[in-house]
Amino acid sequence: MLDINKAISNPLRYESDPEGNMSDLTLWSPHYVTHQAEILGLELSDEHWEVIYYLRERYRERGNEDPARLVLRDLEEHFCERHGRGFLYELFPHGPVNQATHLAGLPLPPHTNDPSFGSSM
């Protein structure tokens, strides 16, 4: 639970919100991704970085209005032609939208953790 007094006295104490999203998107860096990937047990490849940078560019262009289903469909259209649909799930075993968005330092799209959508986190 966020302690507002601690947050005011030391704003760097909380690097993420209660859902685990970065509280300040400008603090994102490749170092952040590497650190988060270590915590998640992922060994990052060029394909991981391609998806992460794609999501950041998509967020810059469109914002965070699209629900998770549309973000996943967009990822599939962009990446699955070359590698097949399972490719994204091999890269991000806890879900390409949920896990890749987290690594990209972006807020989760609406309905990402909706149990009817099938999120795994």
N, CA, C and O atoms as CSV, one atom per row, in Angstrom:
chain,resi,resn,atom,element,x,y,z
A,1,MET,N,N,0.841,-1.173,0.000
A,1,MET,CA,C,0.000,0.000,0.000
A,1,MET,C,C,0.886,1.237,0.000
A,1,MET,O,O,1.887,1.298,0.714
A,2,LEU,N,N,0.509,2.218,-0.806
A,2,LEU,CA,C,1.284,3.440,-0.929
A,2,LEU,C,C,1.154,4.276,0.338
A,2,LEU,O,O,0.048,4.623,0.752
A,3,ASP,N,N,2.274,4.592,0.942
A,3,ASP,CA,C,2.295,5.478,2.103
A,3,ASP,C,C,2.621,6.868,1.589
A,3,ASP,O,O,3.764,7.153,1.230
A,4,ILE,N,N,1.615,7.736,1.554
A,4,ILE,CA,C,1.774,9.048,0.953
A,4,ILE,C,C,2.839,9.877,1.649
A,4,ILE,O,O,3.532,10.655,0.993
A,5,ASN,N,N,2.989,9.733,2.957
A,5,ASN,CA,C,4.023,10.493,3.672
A,5,ASN,C,C,5.421,10.080,3.231
A,5,ASN,O,O,6.293,10.932,3.057
A,6,LYS,N,N,5.642,8.769,3.047
A,6,LYS,CA,C,6.950,8.309,2.571
A,6,LYS,C,C,7.182,8.733,1.121
A,6,LYS,O,O,8.303,9.066,0.738
A,7,ALA,N,N,6.127,8.719,0.327
A,7,ALA,CA,C,6.264,9.113,-1.074
A,7,ALA,C,C,6.606,10.586,-1.200
A,7,ALA,O,O,7.390,10.969,-2.067
A,8,ILE,N,N,6.026,11.415,-0.344
A,8,ILE,CA,C,6.304,12.851,-0.393
A,8,ILE,C,C,7.720,13.133,0.079
A,8,ILE,O,O,8.423,13.947,-0.519
A,9,SER,N,N,8.144,12.467,1.145
A,9,SER,CA,C,9.478,12.734,1.683
A,9,SER,C,C,10.588,12.139,0.821
A,9,SER,O,O,11.710,12.646,0.830
A,10,ASN,N,N,10.298,11.091,0.090
A,10,ASN,CA,C,11.299,10.454,-0.765
A,10,ASN,C,C,10.615,9.966,-2.042
A,10,ASN,O,O,10.240,8.797,-2.126
A,11,PRO,N,N,10.447,10.836,-3.033
A,11,PRO,CA,C,9.707,10.454,-4.225
A,11,PRO,C,C,10.351,9.328,-5.033
A,11,PRO,O,O,9.657,8.661,-5.801
A,12,LEU,N,N,11.652,9.099,-4.883
A,12,LEU,CA,C,12.302,8.021,-5.619
A,12,LEU,C,C,12.073,6.660,-4.977
A,12,LEU,O,O,12.428,5.634,-5.557
A,13,ARG,N,N,11.487,6.642,-3.790
A,13,ARG,CA,C,11.225,5.381,-3.087
A,13,ARG,C,C,10.281,4.487,-3.888
A,13,ARG,O,O,10.429,3.265,-3.887
A,14,TYR,N,N,9.317,5.093,-4.566
A,14,TYR,CA,C,8.326,4.325,-5.311
A,14,TYR,C,C,8.594,4.468,-6.802
A,14,TYR,O,O,8.197,5.450,-7.428
A,15,GLU,N,N,9.273,3.470,-7.358
A,15,GLU,CA,C,9.554,3.487,-8.780
A,15,GLU,C,C,8.410,2.898,-9.577
A,15,GLU,O,O,8.375,3.031,-10.800
A,16,SER,N,N,7.463,2.241,-8.897
A,16,SER,CA,C,6.324,1.659,-9.591
A,16,SER,C,C,5.065,1.881,-8.777
A,16,SER,O,O,5.108,2.131,-7.573
A,17,ASP,N,N,3.940,1.782,-9.475
A,17,ASP,CA,C,2.657,1.922,-8.799
A,17,ASP,C,C,2.281,0.577,-8.170
A,17,ASP,O,O,3.023,-0.393,-8.321
A,18,PRO,N,N,1.151,0.500,-7.471
A,18,PRO,CA,C,0.783,-0.761,-6.808
A,18,PRO,C,C,0.639,-1.950,-7.761
A,18,PRO,O,O,0.789,-3.096,-7.336
A,19,GLU,N,N,0.351,-1.697,-9.043
A,19,GLU,CA,C,0.228,-2.790,-10.013
A,19,GLU,C,C,1.571,-3.206,-10.608
A,19,GLU,O,O,1.626,-4.139,-11.408
A,20,GLY,N,N,2.654,-2.524,-10.227
A,20,GLY,CA,C,3.976,-2.866,-10.732
A,20,GLY,C,C,4.396,-2.088,-11.962
A,20,GLY,O,O,5.471,-2.337,-12.507
A,21,ASN,N,N,3.567,-1.142,-12.417
A,21,ASN,CA,C,3.921,-0.312,-13.570
A,21,ASN,C,C,4.846,0.807,-13.127
A,21,ASN,O,O,4.786,1.257,-11.982
A,22,MET,N,N,5.696,1.253,-14.031
A,22,MET,CA,C,6.589,2.365,-13.715
A,22,MET,C,C,5.750,3.596,-13.395
A,22,MET,O,O,4.796,3.909,-14.108
A,23,SER,N,N,6.105,4.284,-12.330
A,23,SER,CA,C,5.358,5.481,-11.962
A,23,SER,C,C,5.752,6.676,-12.817
A,23,SER,O,O,4.966,7.612,-12.963
A,24,ASP,N,N,6.944,6.663,-13.381
A,24,ASP,CA,C,7.397,7.753,-14.242
A,24,ASP,C,C,7.990,7.128,-15.502
A,24,ASP,O,O,9.087,6.571,-15.469
A,25,LEU,N,N,7.261,7.224,-16.608
A,25,LEU,CA,C,7.684,6.569,-17.845
A,25,LEU,C,C,8.982,7.125,-18.402
A,25,LEU,O,O,9.640,6.468,-19.209
A,26,THR,N,N,9.358,8.323,-17.985
A,26,THR,CA,C,10.601,8.903,-18.486
A,26,THR,C,C,11.832,8.246,-17.860
A,26,THR,O,O,12.945,8.443,-18.350
A,27,LEU,N,N,11.656,7.472,-16.793
A,27,LEU,CA,C,12.785,6.794,-16.153
A,27,LEU,C,C,13.167,5.492,-16.855
A,27,LEU,O,O,14.161,4.867,-16.484
A,28,TRP,N,N,12.400,5.074,-17.856
A,28,TRP,CA,C,12.657,3.827,-18.562
A,28,TRP,C,C,14.007,3.885,-19.276
A,28,TRP,O,O,14.394,4.914,-19.831
A,29,SER,N,N,14.704,2.762,-19.246
A,29,SER,CA,C,15.968,2.645,-19.972
A,29,SER,C,C,16.211,1.166,-20.255
A,29,SER,O,O,15.579,0.311,-19.634
A,30,PRO,N,N,17.105,0.854,-21.171
A,30,PRO,CA,C,17.462,-0.547,-21.391
A,30,PRO,C,C,17.971,-1.223,-20.111
A,30,PRO,O,O,17.776,-2.423,-19.918
A,31,HIS,N,N,18.618,-0.452,-19.248
A,31,HIS,CA,C,19.074,-1.005,-17.971
A,31,HIS,C,C,17.872,-1.475,-17.136
A,31,HIS,O,O,17.928,-2.532,-16.508
A,32,TYR,N,N,16.793,-0.691,-17.131
A,32,TYR,CA,C,15.564,-1.086,-16.424
A,32,TYR,C,C,15.063,-2.419,-16.965
A,32,TYR,O,O,14.694,-3.303,-16.192
A,33,VAL,N,N,15.047,-2.570,-18.288
A,33,VAL,CA,C,14.561,-3.801,-18.915
A,33,VAL,C,C,15.418,-4.981,-18.502
A,33,VAL,O,O,14.901,-6.039,-18.144
A,34,THR,N,N,16.721,-4.801,-18.551
A,34,THR,CA,C,17.638,-5.877,-18.187
A,34,THR,C,C,17.422,-6.306,-16.736
A,34,THR,O,O,17.402,-7.498,-16.429
A,35,HIS,N,N,17.262,-5.339,-15.864
A,35,HIS,CA,C,17.035,-5.633,-14.451
A,35,HIS,C,C,15.712,-6.373,-14.253
A,35,HIS,O,O,15.661,-7.371,-13.534
A,36,GLN,N,N,14.653,-5.894,-14.880
A,36,GLN,CA,C,13.345,-6.540,-14.753
A,36,GLN,C,C,13.359,-7.948,-15.353
A,36,GLN,O,O,12.739,-8.862,-14.809
A,37,ALA,N,N,14.058,-8.122,-16.462
A,37,ALA,CA,C,14.156,-9.437,-17.094
A,37,ALA,C,C,14.866,-10.432,-16.175
A,37,ALA,O,O,14.477,-11.598,-16.104
A,38,GLU,N,N,15.901,-9.976,-15.476
A,38,GLU,CA,C,16.587,-10.849,-14.519
A,38,GLU,C,C,15.638,-11.293,-13.420
A,38,GLU,O,O,15.639,-12.460,-13.026
A,39,ILE,N,N,14.829,-10.366,-12.924
A,39,ILE,CA,C,13.863,-10.690,-11.883
A,39,ILE,C,C,12.862,-11.729,-12.394
A,39,ILE,O,O,12.471,-12.637,-11.660
A,40,LEU,N,N,12.451,-11.590,-13.655
A,40,LEU,CA,C,11.465,-12.498,-14.248
A,40,LEU,C,C,12.086,-13.792,-14.769
A,40,LEU,O,O,11.369,-14.710,-15.167
A,41,GLY,N,N,13.404,-13.865,-14.768
A,41,GLY,CA,C,14.081,-15.066,-15.251
A,41,GLY,C,C,14.127,-15.168,-16.761
A,41,GLY,O,O,14.194,-16.272,-17.301
A,42,LEU,N,N,14.094,-14.036,-17.457
A,42,LEU,CA,C,14.156,-14.031,-18.919
A,42,LEU,C,C,15.557,-13.672,-19.384
A,42,LEU,O,O,16.194,-12.774,-18.833
A,43,GLU,N,N,16.028,-14.373,-20.391
A,43,GLU,CA,C,17.270,-14.006,-21.048
A,43,GLU,C,C,16.887,-13.294,-22.335
A,43,GLU,O,O,16.320,-13.904,-23.241
A,44,LEU,N,N,17.192,-12.014,-22.416
A,44,LEU,CA,C,16.716,-11.187,-23.520
A,44,LEU,C,C,17.497,-11.441,-24.803
A,44,LEU,O,O,18.724,-11.539,-24.802
A,45,SER,N,N,16.752,-11.544,-25.892
A,45,SER,CA,C,17.331,-11.701,-27.223
A,45,SER,C,C,16.960,-10.476,-28.066
A,45,SER,O,O,16.238,-9.590,-27.609
A,46,ASP,N,N,17.461,-10.442,-29.290
A,46,ASP,CA,C,17.110,-9.342,-30.188
A,46,ASP,C,C,15.604,-9.296,-30.441
A,46,ASP,O,O,15.034,-8.217,-30.603
A,47,GLU,N,N,14.961,-10.462,-30.476
A,47,GLU,CA,C,13.517,-10.511,-30.701
A,47,GLU,C,C,12.753,-9.880,-29.539
A,47,GLU,O,O,11.758,-9.189,-29.757
A,48,HIS,N,N,13.211,-10.112,-28.305
A,48,HIS,CA,C,12.591,-9.463,-27.148
A,48,HIS,C,C,12.651,-7.941,-27.302
A,48,HIS,O,O,11.654,-7.240,-27.128
A,49,TRP,N,N,13.851,-7.453,-27.634
A,49,TRP,CA,C,14.039,-6.009,-27.763
A,49,TRP,C,C,13.168,-5.442,-28.877
A,49,TRP,O,O,12.634,-4.340,-28.749
A,50,GLU,N,N,13.023,-6.180,-29.958
A,50,GLU,CA,C,12.197,-5.720,-31.073
A,50,GLU,C,C,10.742,-5.529,-30.623
A,50,GLU,O,O,10.114,-4.525,-30.961
A,51,VAL,N,N,10.217,-6.477,-29.873
A,51,VAL,CA,C,8.847,-6.370,-29.369
A,51,VAL,C,C,8.739,-5.217,-28.374
A,51,VAL,O,O,7.782,-4.444,-28.425
A,52,ILE,N,N,9.696,-5.097,-27.485
A,52,ILE,CA,C,9.669,-4.038,-26.463
A,52,ILE,C,C,9.691,-2.654,-27.121
A,52,ILE,O,O,8.890,-1.787,-26.771
A,53,TYR,N,N,10.601,-2.448,-28.067
A,53,TYR,CA,C,10.677,-1.150,-28.734
A,53,TYR,C,C,9.427,-0.890,-29.592
A,53,TYR,O,O,8.970,0.247,-29.707
A,54,TYR,N,N,8.893,-1.941,-30.181
A,54,TYR,CA,C,7.661,-1.789,-30.956
A,54,TYR,C,C,6.517,-1.306,-30.048
A,54,TYR,O,O,5.770,-0.400,-30.418
A,55,LEU,N,N,6.385,-1.911,-28.865
A,55,LEU,CA,C,5.328,-1.493,-27.935
A,55,LEU,C,C,5.524,-0.046,-27.478
A,55,LEU,O,O,4.550,0.695,-27.348
A,56,ARG,N,N,6.744,0.353,-27.238
A,56,ARG,CA,C,7.000,1.739,-26.823
A,56,ARG,C,C,6.631,2.720,-27.940
A,56,ARG,O,O,6.041,3.769,-27.683
A,57,GLU,N,N,6.979,2.375,-29.165
A,57,GLU,CA,C,6.626,3.244,-30.290
A,57,GLU,C,C,5.104,3.273,-30.491
A,57,GLU,O,O,4.526,4.324,-30.766
A,58,ARG,N,N,4.478,2.125,-30.353
A,58,ARG,CA,C,3.018,2.046,-30.482
A,58,ARG,C,C,2.354,2.915,-29.417
A,58,ARG,O,O,1.397,3.633,-29.710
A,59,TYR,N,N,2.850,2.856,-28.200
A,59,TYR,CA,C,2.302,3.664,-27.113
A,59,TYR,C,C,2.503,5.158,-27.401
A,59,TYR,O,O,1.610,5.967,-27.150
A,60,ARG,N,N,3.664,5.512,-27.920
A,60,ARG,CA,C,3.929,6.913,-28.238
A,60,ARG,C,C,2.958,7.425,-29.298
A,60,ARG,O,O,2.499,8.564,-29.225
A,61,GLU,N,N,2.650,6.589,-30.274
A,61,GLU,CA,C,1.768,7.003,-31.361
A,61,GLU,C,C,0.286,6.957,-30.990
A,61,GLU,O,O,-0.473,7.843,-31.383
A,62,ARG,N,N,-0.137,5.936,-30.240
A,62,ARG,CA,C,-1.564,5.704,-30.007
A,62,ARG,C,C,-2.025,5.913,-28.575
A,62,ARG,O,O,-3.225,6.005,-28.318
A,63,GLY,N,N,-1.102,5.988,-27.657
A,63,GLY,CA,C,-1.499,6.079,-26.256
A,63,GLY,C,C,-1.892,4.718,-25.708
A,63,GLY,O,O,-1.454,3.684,-26.211
A,64,ASN,N,N,-2.714,4.728,-24.682
A,64,ASN,CA,C,-3.072,3.486,-24.005
A,64,ASN,C,C,-4.585,3.249,-24.047
A,64,ASN,O,O,-5.164,2.720,-23.098
A,65,GLU,N,N,-5.206,3.641,-25.139
A,65,GLU,CA,C,-6.661,3.510,-25.247
A,65,GLU,C,C,-7.097,2.114,-25.670
A,65,GLU,O,O,-8.165,1.654,-25.268
A,66,ASP,N,N,-6.285,1.431,-26.476
A,66,ASP,CA,C,-6.684,0.124,-27.002
A,66,ASP,C,C,-6.691,-0.932,-25.908
A,66,ASP,O,O,-5.760,-0.995,-25.106
A,67,PRO,N,N,-7.728,-1.764,-25.864
A,67,PRO,CA,C,-7.736,-2.856,-24.894
A,67,PRO,C,C,-6.694,-3.916,-25.239
A,67,PRO,O,O,-6.181,-3.959,-26.358
A,68,ALA,N,N,-6.397,-4.752,-24.281
A,68,ALA,CA,C,-5.350,-5.768,-24.430
A,68,ALA,C,C,-5.580,-6.643,-25.657
A,68,ALA,O,O,-4.621,-7.020,-26.329
A,69,ARG,N,N,-6.810,-6.966,-25.955
A,69,ARG,CA,C,-7.111,-7.828,-27.097
A,69,ARG,C,C,-6.602,-7.192,-28.399
A,69,ARG,O,O,-6.043,-7.885,-29.249
A,70,LEU,N,N,-6.795,-5.883,-28.554
A,70,LEU,CA,C,-6.331,-5.215,-29.771
A,70,LEU,C,C,-4.808,-5.096,-29.807
A,70,LEU,O,O,-4.205,-5.185,-30.877
A,71,VAL,N,N,-4.194,-4.897,-28.661
A,71,VAL,CA,C,-2.736,-4.841,-28.603
A,71,VAL,C,C,-2.158,-6.196,-29.006
A,71,VAL,O,O,-1.194,-6.259,-29.769
A,72,LEU,N,N,-2.745,-7.279,-28.493
A,72,LEU,CA,C,-2.281,-8.617,-28.852
A,72,LEU,C,C,-2.472,-8.864,-30.343
A,72,LEU,O,O,-1.579,-9.405,-30.996
A,73,ARG,N,N,-3.611,-8.479,-30.888
A,73,ARG,CA,C,-3.855,-8.659,-32.321
A,73,ARG,C,C,-2.815,-7.884,-33.139
A,73,ARG,O,O,-2.323,-8.381,-34.152
A,74,ASP,N,N,-2.489,-6.690,-32.704
A,74,ASP,CA,C,-1.480,-5.883,-33.392
A,74,ASP,C,C,-0.106,-6.553,-33.328
A,74,ASP,O,O,0.614,-6.597,-34.325
A,75,LEU,N,N,0.252,-7.069,-32.158
A,75,LEU,CA,C,1.528,-7.784,-32.024
A,75,LEU,C,C,1.566,-9.006,-32.936
A,75,LEU,O,O,2.576,-9.274,-33.587
A,76,GLU,N,N,0.462,-9.740,-32.979
A,76,GLU,CA,C,0.405,-10.929,-33.832
A,76,GLU,C,C,0.558,-10.556,-35.300
A,76,GLU,O,O,1.280,-11.227,-36.038
A,77,GLU,N,N,-0.115,-9.491,-35.731
A,77,GLU,CA,C,0.000,-9.065,-37.130
A,77,GLU,C,C,1.427,-8.631,-37.463
A,77,GLU,O,O,1.916,-8.874,-38.566
A,78,HIS,N,N,2.076,-8.001,-36.518
A,78,HIS,CA,C,3.408,-7.473,-36.776
A,78,HIS,C,C,4.506,-8.536,-36.682
A,78,HIS,O,O,5.468,-8.494,-37.449
A,79,PHE,N,N,4.376,-9.487,-35.752
A,79,PHE,CA,C,5.477,-10.422,-35.480
A,79,PHE,C,C,5.212,-11.867,-35.881
A,79,PHE,O,O,6.163,-12.629,-36.056
A,80,CYS,N,N,3.972,-12.264,-36.029
A,80,CYS,CA,C,3.699,-13.697,-36.216
A,80,CYS,C,C,3.797,-14.171,-37.656
A,80,CYS,O,O,3.857,-15.377,-37.897
A,81,GLU,N,N,3.816,-13.278,-38.599
A,81,GLU,CA,C,3.950,-13.697,-39.991
A,81,GLU,C,C,5.288,-14.393,-40.211
A,81,GLU,O,O,5.384,-15.369,-40.955
A,82,ARG,N,N,6.313,-13.873,-39.552
A,82,ARG,CA,C,7.654,-14.447,-39.710
A,82,ARG,C,C,7.861,-15.697,-38.861
A,82,ARG,O,O,8.544,-16.628,-39.288
A,83,HIS,N,N,7.281,-15.727,-37.668
A,83,HIS,CA,C,7.642,-16.762,-36.704
A,83,HIS,C,C,6.483,-17.639,-36.238
A,83,HIS,O,O,6.729,-18.658,-35.594
A,84,GLY,N,N,5.255,-17.296,-36.528
A,84,GLY,CA,C,4.112,-18.048,-36.024
A,84,GLY,C,C,3.612,-17.461,-34.712
A,84,GLY,O,O,4.348,-16.767,-34.010
A,85,ARG,N,N,2.357,-17.744,-34.389
A,85,ARG,CA,C,1.710,-17.143,-33.227
A,85,ARG,C,C,2.387,-17.504,-31.905
A,85,ARG,O,O,2.493,-16.659,-31.016
A,86,GLY,N,N,2.837,-18.729,-31.768
A,86,GLY,CA,C,3.462,-19.170,-30.523
A,86,GLY,C,C,4.762,-18.450,-30.208
A,86,GLY,O,O,5.241,-18.495,-29.075
A,87,PHE,N,N,5.331,-17.789,-31.200
A,87,PHE,CA,C,6.587,-17.063,-31.030
A,87,PHE,C,C,6.498,-16.055,-29.893
A,87,PHE,O,O,7.402,-15.980,-29.062
A,88,LEU,N,N,5.418,-15.280,-29.847
A,88,LEU,CA,C,5.267,-14.267,-28.808
A,88,LEU,C,C,5.176,-14.901,-27.424
A,88,LEU,O,O,5.706,-14.364,-26.452
A,89,TYR,N,N,4.508,-16.035,-27.342
A,89,TYR,CA,C,4.370,-16.712,-26.050
A,89,TYR,C,C,5.651,-17.416,-25.629
A,89,TYR,O,O,5.883,-17.621,-24.438
A,90,GLU,N,N,6.480,-17.785,-26.592
A,90,GLU,CA,C,7.794,-18.324,-26.251
A,90,GLU,C,C,8.686,-17.224,-25.679
A,90,GLU,O,O,9.435,-17.449,-24.729
A,91,LEU,N,N,8.596,-16.037,-26.269
A,91,LEU,CA,C,9.396,-14.917,-25.780
A,91,LEU,C,C,8.927,-14.453,-24.406
A,91,LEU,O,O,9.737,-14.189,-23.518
A,92,PHE,N,N,7.617,-14.358,-24.244
A,92,PHE,CA,C,7.022,-13.811,-23.021
A,92,PHE,C,C,6.034,-14.835,-22.458
A,92,PHE,O,O,4.837,-14.749,-22.732
A,93,PRO,N,N,6.520,-15.799,-21.678
A,93,PRO,CA,C,5.690,-16.903,-21.202
A,93,PRO,C,C,4.494,-16.488,-20.333
A,93,PRO,O,O,3.521,-17.234,-20.228
A,94,HIS,N,N,4.562,-15.314,-19.716
A,94,HIS,CA,C,3.437,-14.858,-18.895
A,94,HIS,C,C,2.486,-13.976,-19.692
A,94,HIS,O,O,1.694,-13.232,-19.114
A,95,GLY,N,N,2.560,-14.054,-20.988
A,95,GLY,CA,C,1.666,-13.307,-21.864
A,95,GLY,C,C,2.382,-12.158,-22.534
A,95,GLY,O,O,2.996,-11.329,-21.861
A,96,PRO,N,N,2.309,-12.098,-23.864
A,96,PRO,CA,C,3.034,-11.055,-24.577
A,96,PRO,C,C,2.562,-9.651,-24.232
A,96,PRO,O,O,3.378,-8.731,-24.188
A,97,VAL,N,N,1.283,-9.459,-23.988
A,97,VAL,CA,C,0.809,-8.114,-23.662
A,97,VAL,C,C,1.249,-7.750,-22.254
A,97,VAL,O,O,1.827,-6.684,-22.042
A,98,ASN,N,N,0.986,-8.607,-21.306
A,98,ASN,CA,C,1.279,-8.321,-19.909
A,98,ASN,C,C,2.777,-8.178,-19.662
A,98,ASN,O,O,3.226,-7.152,-19.150
A,99,GLN,N,N,3.534,-9.174,-20.013
A,99,GLN,CA,C,4.962,-9.191,-19.689
A,99,GLN,C,C,5.765,-8.208,-20.548
A,99,GLN,O,O,6.639,-7.514,-20.029
A,100,ALA,N,N,5.485,-8.140,-21.841
A,100,ALA,CA,C,6.227,-7.237,-22.709
A,100,ALA,C,C,5.915,-5.778,-22.381
A,100,ALA,O,O,6.807,-4.930,-22.421
A,101,THR,N,N,4.666,-5.484,-22.060
A,101,THR,CA,C,4.296,-4.122,-21.685
A,101,THR,C,C,5.004,-3.723,-20.394
A,101,THR,O,O,5.470,-2.591,-20.258
A,102,HIS,N,N,5.082,-4.655,-19.451
A,102,HIS,CA,C,5.792,-4.385,-18.201
A,102,HIS,C,C,7.263,-4.064,-18.474
A,102,HIS,O,O,7.805,-3.100,-17.934
A,103,LEU,N,N,7.901,-4.878,-19.312
A,103,LEU,CA,C,9.310,-4.641,-19.627
A,103,LEU,C,C,9.503,-3.340,-20.402
A,103,LEU,O,O,10.535,-2.683,-20.266
A,104,ALA,N,N,8.526,-2.972,-21.204
A,104,ALA,CA,C,8.608,-1.725,-21.955
A,104,ALA,C,C,8.379,-0.516,-21.058
A,104,ALA,O,O,8.505,0.623,-21.507
A,105,GLY,N,N,8.044,-0.755,-19.795
A,105,GLY,CA,C,7.848,0.333,-18.850
A,105,GLY,C,C,6.558,1.094,-19.067
A,105,GLY,O,O,6.446,2.258,-18.683
A,106,LEU,N,N,5.588,0.447,-19.678
A,106,LEU,CA,C,4.329,1.099,-20.021
A,106,LEU,C,C,3.207,0.629,-19.110
A,106,LEU,O,O,3.275,-0.468,-18.555
A,107,PRO,N,N,2.167,1.456,-18.951
A,107,PRO,CA,C,1.007,0.981,-18.193
A,107,PRO,C,C,0.302,-0.127,-18.975
A,107,PRO,O,O,0.273,-0.109,-20.206
A,108,LEU,N,N,-0.253,-1.068,-18.265
A,108,LEU,CA,C,-0.959,-2.163,-18.924
A,108,LEU,C,C,-2.176,-1.628,-19.670
A,108,LEU,O,O,-2.863,-0.733,-19.177
A,109,PRO,N,N,-2.446,-2.167,-20.849
A,109,PRO,CA,C,-3.647,-1.761,-21.569
A,109,PRO,C,C,-4.893,-2.174,-20.786
A,109,PRO,O,O,-4.842,-3.096,-19.973
A,110,PRO,N,N,-6.008,-1.492,-21.033
A,110,PRO,CA,C,-7.254,-1.875,-20.357
A,110,PRO,C,C,-7.581,-3.356,-20.594
A,110,PRO,O,O,-7.373,-3.883,-21.687
A,111,HIS,N,N,-8.085,-3.997,-19.574
A,111,HIS,CA,C,-8.551,-5.393,-19.598
A,111,HIS,C,C,-7.423,-6.422,-19.705
A,111,HIS,O,O,-7.684,-7.581,-20.030
A,112,THR,N,N,-6.183,-6.024,-19.440
A,112,THR,CA,C,-5.076,-6.988,-19.511
A,112,THR,C,C,-5.228,-8.073,-18.465
A,112,THR,O,O,-4.971,-9.242,-18.756
A,113,ASN,N,N,-5.634,-7.723,-17.265
A,113,ASN,CA,C,-5.758,-8.702,-16.196
A,113,ASN,C,C,-7.198,-9.172,-15.994
A,113,ASN,O,O,-7.556,-9.650,-14.917
A,114,ASP,N,N,-8.011,-9.034,-17.022
A,114,ASP,CA,C,-9.374,-9.513,-16.978
A,114,ASP,C,C,-9.344,-11.044,-17.058
A,114,ASP,O,O,-8.866,-11.584,-18.055
A,115,PRO,N,N,-9.837,-11.755,-16.044
A,115,PRO,CA,C,-9.774,-13.222,-16.060
A,115,PRO,C,C,-10.461,-13.836,-17.281
A,115,PRO,O,O,-10.073,-14.921,-17.715
A,116,SER,N,N,-11.455,-13.180,-17.836
A,116,SER,CA,C,-12.122,-13.725,-19.003
A,116,SER,C,C,-11.249,-13.602,-20.245
A,116,SER,O,O,-11.502,-14.282,-21.240
A,117,PHE,N,N,-10.211,-12.736,-20.209
A,117,PHE,CA,C,-9.294,-12.572,-21.327
A,117,PHE,C,C,-8.216,-13.643,-21.312
A,117,PHE,O,O,-7.607,-13.924,-22.343
A,118,GLY,N,N,-7.976,-14.243,-20.148
A,118,GLY,CA,C,-6.999,-15.322,-20.069
A,118,GLY,C,C,-5.598,-14.882,-19.720
A,118,GLY,O,O,-4.636,-15.509,-20.163
A,119,SER,N,N,-5.448,-13.827,-18.943
A,119,SER,CA,C,-4.106,-13.429,-18.550
A,119,SER,C,C,-3.548,-14.460,-17.590
A,119,SER,O,O,-4.300,-15.133,-16.884
A,120,SER,N,N,-2.245,-14.585,-17.562
A,120,SER,CA,C,-1.641,-15.618,-16.724
A,120,SER,C,C,-0.935,-15.051,-15.505
A,120,SER,O,O,-0.276,-15.802,-14.786
A,121,MET,N,N,-1.045,-13.764,-15.245
A,121,MET,CA,C,-0.366,-13.185,-14.090
A,121,MET,C,C,-1.376,-12.733,-13.066
A,121,MET,O,O,-0.999,-12.215,-12.015
